[in-house]
Amino acid sequence: MNNSIVILQFSPRNKGNCGTISAFLRDYYGPEKAAEFQIASGVFGPCGHCDYECLKPGVQCPSLTDKEREILDAVCRAELVYFIVPNYCGWPCANYFAFNERTVGYFNGDRQRMRQYMDVKKRFIVISNSEGFEAAMRQQAEQPEILYLKSRAYGKQSIAGDLLDSQEARNDLLRFIAGAHPEESEIVPAENNGLS
Ligand SMILES: Cc1cc2nc3c(=O)[nH]c(=O)nc-3n(C[C@H](O)[C@H](O)[C@H](O)COP(=O)(O)O)c2cc1C
C-alpha cells in the first residue's frame, strides 16, 4: 500500500504526547492517506551482534527485520514523513537513535537508495523544553524543519501527556502542518481540528 503521509512516533507510550500528536496527524490527513508507525519497544534494535556486514560490499545487513524494512520502504515511498520525537535527557530518545542506526543496514551501501531516502520531504515535531536537535535530525533531511512543542510554554507538564489539550499548542501544530503544504492556499482538514 502506498500511503502518501507516513507518521513515525518514537515514544513507548500510546497515549502520551507523541501518540496523541500521531493520532491528530492521522485524523487530519485521513486514515486512507496516512500510515502511523510506533517506533518503540524494540521495533528497531540498536546495531551490533554482527561484524558490520552492512558496510561490506555485496553483504546484506543480517539484523534488518521484515518490520524494519516495511517501515523504511514506506518512508522511501512517502510524499511526506512526520517524525514525532520526545526529548530524553537532552537528546532524542534511544528509539530514534536505534532507527537511525538501522538505516545504514537498510541502505547497505546503495547510494541511490540513500539519496531517495534523503530526498523524501520530512517534518519533525519534538516534545522538548529545550532545542538543539538539528544535528541529530540532519541524518534524515539536509535542512530539517523542526517544531519544538515546549510544555512549559503552554503551562503544561509533559509527563501528563496532555499537551494537545492546549488550544495554543494545537494552533502551533496546525500552523506547522500547513507550512508543509505551501502550494495549498487552504488546507481542508479531514476533521475539524479546531484552529482558532
Ligand atoms: C527518561 C526521560 C528523560 C526526559 N528528559 C527530558 C529533558 O531533558 N527535557 C525535556 O524537555 N523533557 C524531558 N523528558 C520529558 C519527555 O520528553 C516528555 O514527557 C514527552 O512528552 C515524552 O513523550 P510521550 O509523552 O509521548 O511519552 C524526559 C522524559 C523521560 C522519560
The ligand as a Tripos MOL2 file, in Angstrom:
@<TRIPOS>MOLECULE
LIG
   31    33     1     0     0
SMALL
NO_CHARGES

@<TRIPOS>ATOM
      1 C1         13.9840    9.4740   30.6650 C.3       1 LIG1
      2 C2         13.3270   10.7810   30.3250 C.ar      1 LIG1
      3 C3         14.0970   11.9180   30.2000 C.ar      1 LIG1
      4 C4         13.5000   13.1290   29.8430 C.ar      1 LIG1
      5 N1         14.2920   14.2420   29.7020 N.ar      1 LIG1
      6 C5         13.7420   15.4050   29.2750 C.ar      1 LIG1
      7 C6         14.5710   16.5570   29.0450 C.ar      1 LIG1
      8 O1         15.7830   16.5290   29.2020 O.2       1 LIG1
      9 N2         13.9740   17.6910   28.6160 N.ar      1 LIG1
     10 C7         12.6180   17.7550   28.3860 C.ar      1 LIG1
     11 O2         12.1280   18.8160   27.9780 O.2       1 LIG1
     12 N3         11.8040   16.6800   28.6170 N.ar      1 LIG1
     13 C8         12.3420   15.5140   29.0550 C.ar      1 LIG1
     14 N4         11.5440   14.4140   29.2770 N.ar      1 LIG1
     15 C9         10.0810   14.5520   29.1180 C.3       1 LIG1
     16 C10         9.5540   13.9440   27.8120 C.3       1 LIG1
     17 O3         10.2000   14.4860   26.6870 O.3       1 LIG1
     18 C11         8.0660   14.2200   27.7080 C.3       1 LIG1
     19 O4          7.4000   13.7030   28.8380 O.3       1 LIG1
     20 C12         7.3980   13.7050   26.4470 C.3       1 LIG1
     21 O5          6.0440   14.0770   26.4890 O.3       1 LIG1
     22 C13         7.5000   12.1780   26.3450 C.3       1 LIG1
     23 O6          6.7880   11.7230   25.2240 O.3       1 LIG1
     24 P1          5.3820   10.9570   25.4090 P.3       1 LIG1
     25 O7          4.5010   11.8640   26.2130 O.co2     1 LIG1
     26 O8          4.8910   10.7470   24.0360 O.co2     1 LIG1
     27 O9          5.6710    9.6630   26.1010 O.co2     1 LIG1
     28 C14        12.1070   13.2000   29.6470 C.ar      1 LIG1
     29 C15        11.3340   12.0320   29.7990 C.ar      1 LIG1
     30 C16        11.9300   10.8450   30.1180 C.ar      1 LIG1
     31 C17        11.0680    9.5990   30.2600 C.3       1 LIG1
@<TRIPOS>BOND
     1     1     2 1
     2     2     3 ar
     3     2    30 ar
     4     3     4 ar
     5     4     5 ar
     6     4    28 ar
     7     5     6 ar
     8     6     7 ar
     9     6    13 1
    10     7     8 2
    11     7     9 ar
    12     9    10 ar
    13    10    11 2
    14    10    12 ar
    15    12    13 ar
    16    13    14 ar
    17    14    15 1
    18    14    28 ar
    19    15    16 1
    20    16    17 1
    21    16    18 1
    22    18    19 1
    23    18    20 1
    24    20    21 1
    25    20    22 1
    26    22    23 1
    27    23    24 1
    28    24    25 2
    29    24    26 1
    30    24    27 1
    31    28    29 ar
    32    29    30 ar
    33    30    31 1
@<TRIPOS>SUBSTRUCTURE
     1 LIG1         1 GROUP 0 **** ****
